């Protein structure tokens, strides 16, 4: 079970990192439209929030696996 949680965490991180350029490209394309001011700034933060979410999910799965093993 520990190995499954660790492997799941690494898979989540791997998929998220591979999707990062696509997310960043789509954010830039969306900002090229008729988006100005605060909306453009918030839209620009989408990539950062995606990265933080992927990191949090991966770390949570990995720490959960280590906690079940009694290592944390």
C-alpha positions as CSV (number, residue, x, y, z in Angstrom):
1,X,0.0,0.0,0.0
2,X,2.9,2.3,0.8
3,X,4.4,1.8,-2.6
4,X,1.1,2.5,-4.3
5,X,0.7,5.8,-2.6
6,X,4.3,6.9,-3.4
7,X,3.8,5.8,-7.0
8,X,0.5,7.6,-7.2
9,X,2.1,10.8,-6.0
10,X,4.9,10.6,-8.5
11,X,2.4,9.9,-11.3
12,X,0.4,12.9,-10.3
13,X,3.5,15.1,-10.3
14,X,4.6,13.7,-13.7
15,X,1.3,14.2,-15.4
16,X,1.0,17.7,-13.9
17,X,4.5,18.7,-15.1
18,X,3.7,17.4,-18.6
19,X,0.5,19.5,-18.7
20,X,2.1,22.7,-17.4
21,X,3.2,24.0,-20.9
22,X,-0.2,23.4,-22.3
23,X,-1.8,25.3,-19.4
24,X,0.7,28.2,-19.8
25,X,0.0,28.4,-23.6
26,X,-3.7,28.5,-23.1
27,X,-3.4,31.2,-20.5
28,X,-1.3,33.3,-22.8
29,X,-3.8,32.7,-25.6
30,X,-6.7,33.7,-23.3
31,X,-4.9,36.9,-22.3
32,X,-4.4,37.8,-26.0
33,X,-8.2,38.2,-26.2
34,X,-10.2,41.1,-24.9
35,X,-9.0,40.7,-21.3
36,X,-7.6,43.7,-19.5
37,X,-6.8,45.0,-16.1
38,X,-7.4,42.9,-13.0
39,X,-9.0,40.1,-15.0
40,X,-5.8,39.7,-17.0
41,X,-3.7,39.6,-13.8
42,X,-5.9,37.0,-12.2
43,X,-5.8,34.9,-15.4
44,X,-2.0,35.1,-15.4
45,X,-2.0,33.5,-11.9
46,X,-3.8,30.4,-13.2
47,X,-0.5,28.7,-14.1
48,X,0.9,29.3,-10.6
49,X,-2.2,27.9,-8.9
50,X,-2.2,24.9,-11.2
51,X,1.4,24.2,-10.2
52,X,0.7,24.7,-6.5
53,X,-2.3,22.3,-6.8
54,X,-0.2,19.6,-8.5
55,X,2.5,20.0,-5.9
56,X,0.1,19.8,-3.0
57,X,-1.6,16.7,-4.4
58,X,1.7,14.9,-5.1
59,X,3.2,15.7,-1.7
60,X,-0.1,14.8,0.1
61,X,-0.1,11.3,-1.5
62,X,3.6,10.8,-0.8
63,X,3.4,11.9,2.8
64,X,0.2,9.7,3.3
65,X,2.1,6.7,2.0
66,X,5.1,7.4,4.3
67,X,2.8,8.0,7.3
68,X,1.1,4.6,6.7
69,X,4.5,3.0,6.7
70,X,5.4,4.7,10.0
71,X,8.3,6.7,8.5
72,X,6.7,10.1,9.2
